């Protein structure tokens, strides 16, 4: 009997739920140190030995795109504008680029656990984030530094991309099945196609790349895994990612993704009336199974019930 904690870093921490003892060792490993004057950071940080990370970690050169030599070179050039490195690289005055990022990893969506097979299903995403610090105003603050850094300099958000294409390898979102008896990942599947139609990828047949989805919910049944998505909102209007014009026509529609629980194969994409980040739920009524999710942003909010072989019931 265990308790599992998923993180935005892409880690799965597993503990004996009675004693709090780790199921697998969690060693302390040396990590990069702060270069900010007068700041001291811990020389080590915890790294779970099992299961493996379910999401890409660290802004290292190994994690950059390599579809073509030209894209690889441009990604390397862009990366030099940032402080970068493995997971736990601290904030800097230059600007430290992080993966999976503030909205990355499992974020708030959590996971779904199957008590029969002891498999944990985790939707996750990779959304790079920049953390930068700068001198604080000593007249108004007791701190030497503040977050946000100094104004001016290169556009660090733009440098994370090449014509809208992220400089890091896809998938940008994925669903992972983790065997919690062995601490091993059984399979991983992209969530959405992403920018596979980008002109820089023409003729490469890169396959599904995963959409940039900051918030997701997950639910499993005896044979299926359901993942629903919510994208960033501003004043009630969806903000499409920079590469949306290169994606599939239905990319920015509100989708409920349905996967085969054993293989990870995508079985269906269901269009919803609005965005949804809360996990769906399911119930039986008069011999029929329903899947229900709450949707809405900006104006319209609804609870939508879906039934096998039938139309949506609101």
ABEGO torsion letter per residue (X at the ends): XBBBBBBAAGBBBBBBAAAGBBABBBBBBBBBBBABBGBBBBABBBBBAOBBBABBBEBBAAABBAABAAAAAAAAAAAAABBBEBBGBBBBAAEBBBOAEAABEAEAAEBBBBAAAGBBBBBBBBBBBBBBBBBBBAAABABABBBGEBBEEBBAAAAABBGGBBABBOBABBBBBBBAAAGBBABBBBBEAEAAABAAABGAGAEBAEBBBABBBBBBBAABBBBBBBBBBBGGBBBBBAAAAABBAAAABBBBBBBBAAAGBBABBBBBABBBABBBBBBBBGGBBBBBBBBEBGABBBBBBBBBGBBBBX
